[in-house]
Amino acid sequence: MQFFFNLLYHPFAFTYDLVAAIVSFGHWKDWGMTVLPFIKGVRILELGHGPGHLQRILLAQPPVGNLKIDSVAIDESAQMGTLAKSRLGNSHKLTRGLAQHLPFQNNSFDTVVATFPTDYIFKADTLSEISRCLSD
Protein backbone atom coordinates (compact mmCIF):
# COMPACT_ATOMS: atom_id res chain seq x y z
CA MET A 1 0.00 0.00 0.00
CA GLN A 2 2.85 2.37 0.84
CA PHE A 3 4.31 1.72 -2.62
CA PHE A 4 0.98 2.65 -4.23
CA PHE A 5 0.72 5.90 -2.24
CA ASN A 6 4.28 6.82 -3.15
CA LEU A 7 3.44 6.43 -6.84
CA LEU A 8 0.17 8.35 -6.47
CA TYR A 9 1.73 11.30 -4.63
CA HIS A 10 4.89 11.53 -6.69
CA PRO A 11 5.38 10.28 -10.28
CA PHE A 12 1.66 9.74 -10.92
CA ALA A 13 0.37 12.78 -9.02
CA PHE A 14 -1.31 13.98 -12.20
CA THR A 15 -3.78 11.05 -11.77
CA TYR A 16 -4.68 11.94 -8.17
CA ASP A 17 -7.98 13.69 -8.93
CA LEU A 18 -9.14 10.81 -11.12
CA VAL A 19 -8.20 8.17 -8.54
CA ALA A 20 -9.84 10.19 -5.75
CA ALA A 21 -13.03 10.56 -7.79
CA ILE A 22 -13.16 6.82 -8.45
CA VAL A 23 -12.51 5.64 -4.88
CA SER A 24 -14.97 8.18 -3.44
CA PHE A 25 -17.66 7.32 -6.01
CA GLY A 26 -17.64 10.94 -7.18
CA HIS A 27 -17.97 12.47 -3.71
CA TRP A 28 -14.34 13.56 -3.19
CA LYS A 29 -15.15 17.28 -2.97
CA ASP A 30 -18.04 16.58 -0.58
CA TRP A 31 -15.59 14.70 1.64
CA GLY A 32 -13.33 17.75 1.74
CA MET A 33 -16.23 19.98 2.76
CA THR A 34 -16.99 17.81 5.80
CA VAL A 35 -13.96 19.26 7.59
CA LEU A 36 -15.34 22.82 7.65
CA PRO A 37 -17.43 22.48 10.85
CA PHE A 38 -14.30 21.35 12.72
CA ILE A 39 -12.21 24.38 11.78
CA LYS A 40 -11.87 26.88 14.61
CA GLY A 41 -10.32 30.33 14.34
CA VAL A 42 -8.78 31.83 11.23
CA ARG A 43 -5.16 30.61 11.30
CA ILE A 44 -5.35 27.23 9.58
CA LEU A 45 -2.60 24.74 8.69
CA GLU A 46 -3.36 21.91 6.29
CA LEU A 47 -1.04 18.92 6.40
CA GLY A 48 -0.74 17.16 3.05
CA HIS A 49 -2.45 19.72 0.80
CA GLY A 50 -2.33 17.44 -2.24
CA PRO A 51 -3.65 19.15 -5.37
CA GLY A 52 -5.06 22.06 -3.34
CA HIS A 53 -8.80 21.37 -3.16
CA LEU A 54 -9.22 22.18 0.54
CA GLN A 55 -7.10 25.30 0.18
CA ARG A 56 -9.42 26.54 -2.56
CA ILE A 57 -12.42 25.84 -0.32
CA LEU A 58 -10.82 27.68 2.62
CA LEU A 59 -9.94 30.68 0.47
CA ALA A 60 -13.59 30.94 -0.60
CA GLN A 61 -14.93 31.00 2.97
CA PRO A 62 -16.49 34.24 4.18
CA PRO A 63 -14.62 36.20 6.86
CA VAL A 64 -15.02 35.17 10.49
CA GLY A 65 -16.20 38.41 12.05
CA ASN A 66 -13.93 40.88 10.31
CA LEU A 67 -11.07 38.39 9.87
CA LYS A 68 -10.39 36.46 6.67
CA ILE A 69 -9.14 32.89 6.98
CA ASP A 70 -5.34 32.78 6.83
CA SER A 71 -4.57 29.33 5.50
CA VAL A 72 -1.14 27.76 5.09
CA ALA A 73 -0.50 24.31 3.63
CA ILE A 74 2.39 21.88 3.60
CA ASP A 75 3.04 18.79 1.51
CA GLU A 76 6.08 16.57 1.11
CA SER A 77 5.43 16.01 -2.60
CA ALA A 78 6.90 18.50 -5.07
CA GLN A 79 4.48 17.18 -7.68
CA MET A 80 1.48 17.93 -5.46
CA GLY A 81 2.90 21.40 -4.86
CA THR A 82 3.00 21.97 -8.61
CA LEU A 83 -0.61 20.82 -8.99
CA ALA A 84 -1.79 22.99 -6.09
CA LYS A 85 0.07 26.06 -7.38
CA SER A 86 -1.55 25.65 -10.78
CA ARG A 87 -4.95 25.48 -9.08
CA LEU A 88 -4.37 28.28 -6.54
CA GLY A 89 -1.78 30.58 -8.08
CA ASN A 90 1.69 31.39 -6.83
CA SER A 91 0.58 33.89 -4.19
CA HIS A 92 -0.93 31.21 -1.94
CA LYS A 93 1.03 30.01 1.11
CA LEU A 94 2.17 26.53 0.10
CA THR A 95 5.25 24.97 1.66
CA ARG A 96 7.11 21.79 0.88
CA GLY A 97 8.10 19.84 3.94
CA LEU A 98 7.34 17.07 6.39
CA ALA A 99 4.71 17.04 9.12
CA GLN A 100 7.35 15.65 11.47
CA HIS A 101 9.39 18.88 11.13
CA LEU A 102 6.93 21.75 10.68
CA PRO A 103 8.71 24.99 9.76
CA PHE A 104 6.41 27.18 11.84
CA GLN A 105 6.66 28.92 15.20
CA ASN A 106 4.99 27.64 18.35
CA ASN A 107 1.30 28.54 18.67
CA SER A 108 1.05 29.59 15.01
CA PHE A 109 -2.32 28.04 14.19
CA ASP A 110 -5.85 27.78 15.58
CA THR A 111 -6.58 24.59 13.64
CA VAL A 112 -4.44 21.92 12.00
CA VAL A 113 -6.25 19.71 9.53
CA ALA A 114 -5.40 16.72 7.33
CA THR A 115 -8.21 15.41 5.13
CA PHE A 116 -6.56 12.34 3.63
CA PRO A 117 -3.40 11.53 5.57
CA THR A 118 -1.37 8.39 5.20
CA ASP A 119 0.45 6.72 8.10
CA TYR A 120 2.56 9.83 8.82
CA ILE A 121 -0.34 11.27 10.81
CA PHE A 122 0.12 8.65 13.57
CA LYS A 123 3.86 9.20 14.05
CA ALA A 124 4.81 10.63 17.43
CA ASP A 125 6.90 13.35 15.77
CA THR A 126 3.91 14.47 13.70
CA LEU A 127 1.61 14.63 16.71
CA SER A 128 4.24 16.50 18.72
CA GLU A 129 4.70 19.06 15.94
CA ILE A 130 0.95 19.56 15.59
CA SER A 131 0.68 20.15 19.33
CA ARG A 132 3.58 22.60 19.25
CA CYS A 133 2.09 24.61 16.41
CA LEU A 134 -1.45 24.81 17.79
CA SER A 135 -2.38 27.87 19.84
CA ASP A 136 -3.50 27.33 23.40
DODREN-648674 format. One record per residue (C-alpha): residue in one letter; x, y, z. Coordinates in Angstrom, 2 decimals, padded with zeros to 5 digits. Layout:
BEGIN
 residu      px      py      pz
      A       X       Y       Z
...
end
This chain:
BEGIN
 residu      px      py      pz
      M  000.00  000.00  000.00
      Q  002.85  002.37  000.84
      F  004.31  001.72 -002.62
      F  000.98  002.65 -004.23
      F  000.72  005.90 -002.24
      N  004.28  006.82 -003.15
      L  003.44  006.43 -006.84
      L  000.17  008.35 -006.47
      Y  001.73  011.30 -004.63
      H  004.89  011.53 -006.69
      P  005.38  010.28 -010.28
      F  001.66  009.74 -010.92
      A  000.37  012.78 -009.02
      F -001.31  013.98 -012.20
      T -003.78  011.05 -011.77
      Y -004.68  011.94 -008.17
      D -007.98  013.69 -008.93
      L -009.14  010.81 -011.12
      V -008.20  008.17 -008.54
      A -009.84  010.19 -005.75
      A -013.03  010.56 -007.79
      I -013.16  006.82 -008.45
      V -012.51  005.64 -004.88
      S -014.97  008.18 -003.44
      F -017.66  007.32 -006.01
      G -017.64  010.94 -007.18
      H -017.97  012.47 -003.71
      W -014.34  013.56 -003.19
      K -015.15  017.28 -002.97
      D -018.04  016.58 -000.58
      W -015.59  014.70  001.64
      G -013.33  017.75  001.74
      M -016.23  019.98  002.76
      T -016.99  017.81  005.80
      V -013.96  019.26  007.59
      L -015.34  022.82  007.65
      P -017.43  022.48  010.85
      F -014.30  021.35  012.72
      I -012.21  024.38  011.78
      K -011.87  026.88  014.61
      G -010.32  030.33  014.34
      V -008.78  031.83  011.23
      R -005.16  030.61  011.30
      I -005.35  027.23  009.58
      L -002.60  024.74  008.69
      E -003.36  021.91  006.29
      L -001.04  018.92  006.40
      G -000.74  017.16  003.05
      H -002.45  019.72  000.80
      G -002.33  017.44 -002.24
      P -003.65  019.15 -005.37
      G -005.06  022.06 -003.34
      H -008.80  021.37 -003.16
      L -009.22  022.18  000.54
      Q -007.10  025.30  000.18
      R -009.42  026.54 -002.56
      I -012.42  025.84 -000.32
      L -010.82  027.68  002.62
      L -009.94  030.68  000.47
      A -013.59  030.94 -000.60
      Q -014.93  031.00  002.97
      P -016.49  034.24  004.18
      P -014.62  036.20  006.86
      V -015.02  035.17  010.49
      G -016.20  038.41  012.05
      N -013.93  040.88  010.31
      L -011.07  038.39  009.87
      K -010.39  036.46  006.67
      I -009.14  032.89  006.98
      D -005.34  032.78  006.83
      S -004.57  029.33  005.50
      V -001.14  027.76  005.09
      A -000.50  024.31  003.63
      I  002.39  021.88  003.60
      D  003.04  018.79  001.51
      E  006.08  016.57  001.11
      S  005.43  016.01 -002.60
      A  006.90  018.50 -005.07
      Q  004.48  017.18 -007.68
      M  001.48  017.93 -005.46
      G  002.90  021.40 -004.86
      T  003.00  021.97 -008.61
      L -000.61  020.82 -008.99
      A -001.79  022.99 -006.09
      K  000.07  026.06 -007.38
      S -001.55  025.65 -010.78
      R -004.95  025.48 -009.08
      L -004.37  028.28 -006.54
      G -001.78  030.58 -008.08
      N  001.69  031.39 -006.83
      S  000.58  033.89 -004.19
      H -000.93  031.21 -001.94
      K  001.03  030.01  001.11
      L  002.17  026.53  000.10
      T  005.25  024.97  001.66
      R  007.11  021.79  000.88
      G  008.10  019.84  003.94
      L  007.34  017.07  006.39
      A  004.71  017.04  009.12
      Q  007.35  015.65  011.47
      H  009.39  018.88  011.13
      L  006.93  021.75  010.68
      P  008.71  024.99  009.76
      F  006.41  027.18  011.84
      Q  006.66  028.92  015.20
      N  004.99  027.64  018.35
      N  001.30  028.54  018.67
      S  001.05  029.59  015.01
      F -002.32  028.04  014.19
      D -005.85  027.78  015.58
      T -006.58  024.59  013.64
      V -004.44  021.92  012.00
      V -006.25  019.71  009.53
      A -005.40  016.72  007.33
      T -008.21  015.41  005.13
      F -006.56  012.34  003.63
      P -003.40  011.53  005.57
      T -001.37  008.39  005.20
      D  000.45  006.72  008.10
      Y  002.56  009.83  008.82
      I -000.34  011.27  010.81
      F  000.12  008.65  013.57
      K  003.86  009.20  014.05
      A  004.81  010.63  017.43
      D  006.90  013.35  015.77
      T  003.91  014.47  013.70
      L  001.61  014.63  016.71
      S  004.24  016.50  018.72
      E  004.70  019.06  015.94
      I  000.95  019.56  015.59
      S  000.68  020.15  019.33
      R  003.58  022.60  019.25
      C  002.09  024.61  016.41
      L -001.45  024.81  017.79
      S -002.38  027.87  019.84
      D -003.50  027.33  023.40
end
